[in-house]
Amino acid sequence: MPADNRWAITVAGGEGDTDVVTLNEHAHIRQLRHDGVRDLYGTSVNPDEYDVLIGGVVANLDATLEQAGLSDRAEVMILPKDVSRG
């Protein structure tokens, strides 16, 4: 896989922690969530308990990074589903 097809996406958690996840541009948001949750919250945490927010909106997990409107060096939030967003 050529390096130019990989995007570095910054993932931010609820406590202000950030990390960078590198994925193929055709990867799905579900994979971004999985890798981001592991990096931010640890391997013992269930990714299904978290949402990926793009521009404050919960992202469709079945969309690719590109379909979700992301690009290389984009930033998303990964927050627990039980966190109030109102």
FIKOLZA-1660 file (N, C-alpha, C; in steps of 0.1 Angstrom, whole numbers, plus 5000, padded with zeros to 4 digits):
% residues 86
   i   px   py   pz ch aa at
   1 5009 4988 5000  A  M  N
   1 5000 5000 5000  A  M CA
   1 5009 5012 5000  A  M  C
   2 5008 5021 4990  A  P  N
   2 5016 5033 4990  A  P CA
   2 5014 5042 5002  A  P  C
   3 5024 5049 5006  A  A  N
   3 5023 5057 5018  A  A CA
   3 5014 5069 5015  A  A  C
   4 5013 5074 5003  A  D  N
   4 5004 5085 5000  A  D CA
   4 4989 5082 5001  A  D  C
   5 4986 5070 5003  A  N  N
   5 4972 5066 5005  A  N CA
   5 4968 5065 5020  A  N  C
   6 4977 5068 5028  A  R  N
   6 4975 5068 5043  A  R CA
   6 4973 5082 5048  A  R  C
   7 4963 5083 5057  A  W  N
   7 4960 5096 5063  A  W CA
   7 4963 5095 5077  A  W  C
   8 4968 5106 5083  A  A  N
   8 4970 5108 5097  A  A CA
   8 4958 5116 5103  A  A  C
   9 4950 5109 5110  A  I  N
   9 4938 5116 5116  A  I CA
   9 4940 5117 5131  A  I  C
  10 4939 5130 5136  A  T  N
  10 4940 5132 5150  A  T CA
  10 4927 5129 5157  A  T  C
  11 4928 5121 5167  A  V  N
  11 4917 5117 5175  A  V CA
  11 4918 5124 5189  A  V  C
  12 4907 5130 5194  A  A  N
  12 4907 5137 5206  A  A CA
  12 4897 5131 5216  A  A  C
  13 4900 5129 5228  A  G  N
  13 4891 5123 5238  A  G CA
  13 4885 5134 5246  A  G  C
  14 4876 5130 5255  A  G  N
  14 4869 5139 5263  A  G CA
  14 4877 5147 5273  A  G  C
  15 4888 5142 5277  A  E  N
  15 4897 5148 5287  A  E CA
  15 4908 5157 5280  A  E  C
  16 4907 5159 5267  A  G  N
  16 4916 5167 5260  A  G CA
  16 4928 5159 5255  A  G  C
  17 4929 5146 5258  A  D  N
  17 4940 5138 5253  A  D CA
  17 4938 5137 5237  A  D  C
  18 4950 5136 5231  A  T  N
  18 4950 5134 5216  A  T CA
  18 4960 5124 5212  A  T  C
  19 4957 5118 5201  A  D  N
  19 4967 5108 5195  A  D CA
  19 4964 5109 5180  A  D  C
  20 4973 5103 5172  A  V  N
  20 4972 5103 5158  A  V CA
  20 4970 5088 5153  A  V  C
  21 4960 5086 5145  A  V  N
  21 4957 5073 5140  A  V CA
  21 4960 5074 5125  A  V  C
  22 4968 5065 5120  A  T  N
  22 4971 5064 5105  A  T CA
  22 4964 5053 5099  A  T  C
  23 4956 5056 5089  A  L  N
  23 4948 5046 5082  A  L CA
  23 4948 5049 5067  A  L  C
  24 4944 5039 5059  A  N  N
  24 4942 5041 5045  A  N CA
  24 4930 5050 5043  A  N  C
  25 4931 5058 5033  A  E  N
  25 4920 5068 5031  A  E CA
  25 4906 5061 5028  A  E  C
  26 4907 5048 5024  A  H  N
  26 4894 5041 5022  A  H CA
  26 4889 5033 5034  A  H  C
  27 4896 5034 5045  A  A  N
  27 4892 5027 5057  A  A CA
  27 4879 5033 5062  A  A  C
  28 4871 5025 5069  A  H  N
  28 4858 5030 5074  A  H CA
  28 4860 5037 5088  A  H  C
  29 4850 5045 5091  A  I  N
  29 4850 5052 5104  A  I CA
  29 4850 5042 5115  A  I  C
  30 4844 5030 5113  A  R  N
  30 4844 5019 5123  A  R CA
  30 4859 5016 5127  A  R  C
  31 4868 5015 5117  A  Q  N
  31 4882 5012 5120  A  Q CA
  31 4888 5023 5127  A  Q  C
  32 4885 5036 5123  A  L  N
  32 4890 5047 5130  A  L CA
  32 4886 5047 5144  A  L  C
  33 4874 5044 5147  A  R  N
  33 4869 5043 5161  A  R CA
  33 4877 5033 5169  A  R  C
  34 4878 5021 5163  A  H  N
  34 4885 5010 5170  A  H CA
  34 4899 5014 5173  A  H  C
  35 4907 5019 5163  A  D  N
  35 4921 5023 5166  A  D CA
  35 4922 5035 5175  A  D  C
  36 4913 5045 5174  A  G  N
  36 4913 5057 5182  A  G CA
  36 4909 5054 5197  A  G  C
  37 4899 5045 5199  A  V  N
  37 4896 5041 5213  A  V CA
  37 4907 5034 5219  A  V  C
  38 4914 5025 5212  A  R  N
  38 4925 5018 5218  A  R CA
  38 4936 5028 5222  A  R  C
  39 4939 5037 5213  A  D  N
  39 4950 5047 5215  A  D CA
  39 4947 5056 5227  A  D  C
  40 4934 5061 5227  A  L  N
  40 4930 5071 5237  A  L CA
  40 4927 5065 5251  A  L  C
  41 4920 5053 5251  A  Y  N
  41 4914 5048 5263  A  Y CA
  41 4920 5034 5267  A  Y  C
  42 4928 5028 5259  A  G  N
  42 4934 5015 5263  A  G CA
  42 4927 5003 5256  A  G  C
  43 4934 4992 5257  A  T  N
  43 4929 4980 5250  A  T CA
  43 4918 4973 5257  A  T  C
  44 4916 4976 5269  A  S  N
  44 4905 4969 5277  A  S CA
  44 4891 4975 5275  A  S  C
  45 4891 4986 5267  A  V  N
  45 4878 4993 5265  A  V CA
  45 4871 4988 5253  A  V  C
  46 4858 4987 5253  A  N  N
  46 4850 4983 5242  A  N CA
  46 4847 4995 5233  A  N  C
  47 4852 4995 5220  A  P  N
  47 4850 5006 5211  A  P CA
  47 4835 5008 5208  A  P  C
  48 4826 4998 5210  A  D  N
  48 4812 4999 5207  A  D CA
  48 4805 5009 5217  A  D  C
  49 4812 5012 5228  A  E  N
  49 4807 5021 5238  A  E CA
  49 4810 5036 5235  A  E  C
  50 4816 5039 5223  A  Y  N
  50 4821 5052 5219  A  Y CA
  50 4815 5056 5206  A  Y  C
  51 4814 5069 5204  A  D  N
  51 4810 5076 5192  A  D CA
  51 4821 5083 5186  A  D  C
  52 4822 5084 5173  A  V  N
  52 4831 5093 5166  A  V CA
  52 4823 5105 5162  A  V  C
  53 4828 5117 5166  A  L  N
  53 4821 5129 5162  A  L CA
  53 4829 5137 5152  A  L  C
  54 4823 5141 5141  A  I  N
  54 4829 5149 5131  A  I CA
  54 4822 5162 5130  A  I  C
  55 4828 5173 5133  A  G  N
  55 4821 5185 5133  A  G CA
  55 4809 5186 5143  A  G  C
  56 4810 5178 5154  A  G  N
  56 4800 5178 5164  A  G CA
  56 4789 5168 5162  A  G  C
  57 4789 5161 5150  A  V  N
  57 4779 5152 5146  A  V CA
  57 4784 5137 5147  A  V  C
  58 4776 5128 5152  A  V  N
  58 4780 5114 5153  A  V CA
  58 4781 5109 5139  A  V  C
  59 4793 5103 5136  A  A  N
  59 4796 5098 5122  A  A CA
  59 4790 5084 5120  A  A  C
  60 4787 5082 5107  A  N  N
  60 4782 5069 5102  A  N CA
  60 4794 5060 5102  A  N  C
  61 4794 5049 5110  A  L  N
  61 4805 5040 5111  A  L CA
  61 4808 5032 5098  A  L  C
  62 4798 5031 5089  A  D  N
  62 4800 5024 5076  A  D CA
  62 4806 5033 5065  A  D  C
  63 4807 5046 5068  A  A  N
  63 4813 5055 5058  A  A CA
  63 4828 5053 5058  A  A  C
  64 4834 5055 5046  A  T  N
  64 4848 5056 5046  A  T CA
  64 4853 5070 5051  A  T  C
  65 4865 5071 5054  A  L  N
  65 4870 5084 5059  A  L CA
  65 4867 5095 5048  A  L  C
  66 4869 5092 5036  A  E  N
  66 4866 5102 5025  A  E CA
  66 4851 5105 5024  A  E  C
  67 4843 5095 5025  A  Q  N
  67 4828 5097 5025  A  Q CA
  67 4823 5105 5036  A  Q  C
  68 4830 5104 5048  A  A  N
  68 4826 5111 5060  A  A CA
  68 4831 5126 5059  A  A  C
  69 4838 5129 5049  A  G  N
  69 4842 5143 5047  A  G CA
  69 4856 5146 5053  A  G  C
  70 4863 5136 5057  A  L  N
  70 4876 5137 5063  A  L CA
  70 4887 5138 5052  A  L  C
  71 4898 5143 5056  A  S  N
  71 4910 5144 5047  A  S CA
  71 4922 5141 5056  A  S  C
  72 4934 5140 5050  A  D  N
  72 4946 5138 5057  A  D CA
  72 4948 5150 5067  A  D  C
  73 4952 5147 5079  A  R  N
  73 4954 5156 5090  A  R CA
  73 4941 5162 5096  A  R  C
  74 4930 5155 5094  A  A  N
  74 4917 5160 5100  A  A CA
  74 4917 5156 5115  A  A  C
  75 4908 5162 5122  A  E  N
  75 4906 5159 5136  A  E CA
  75 4892 5155 5139  A  E  C
  76 4890 5145 5147  A  V  N
  76 4877 5140 5152  A  V CA
  76 4877 5138 5167  A  V  C
  77 4865 5138 5173  A  M  N
  77 4864 5135 5187  A  M CA
  77 4859 5121 5188  A  M  C
  78 4864 5114 5199  A  I  N
  78 4859 5101 5202  A  I CA
  78 4855 5101 5217  A  I  C
  79 4842 5100 5219  A  L  N
  79 4836 5102 5232  A  L CA
  79 4827 5090 5236  A  L  C
  80 4827 5087 5249  A  P  N
  80 4818 5077 5254  A  P CA
  80 4803 5080 5250  A  P  C
  81 4795 5070 5246  A  K  N
  81 4782 5073 5242  A  K CA
  81 4773 5078 5253  A  K  C
  82 4777 5076 5266  A  D  N
  82 4769 5080 5277  A  D CA
  82 4772 5095 5281  A  D  C
  83 4781 5102 5274  A  V  N
  83 4784 5116 5277  A  V CA
  83 4773 5125 5271  A  V  C
  84 4768 5134 5279  A  S  N
  84 4758 5144 5274  A  S CA
  84 4765 5153 5264  A  S  C
  85 4758 5155 5253  A  R  N
  85 4763 5164 5242  A  R CA
  85 4753 5175 5240  A  R  C
  86 4744 5178 5250  A  G  N
  86 4734 5188 5248  A  G CA
  86 4739 5200 5254  A  G  C
% end
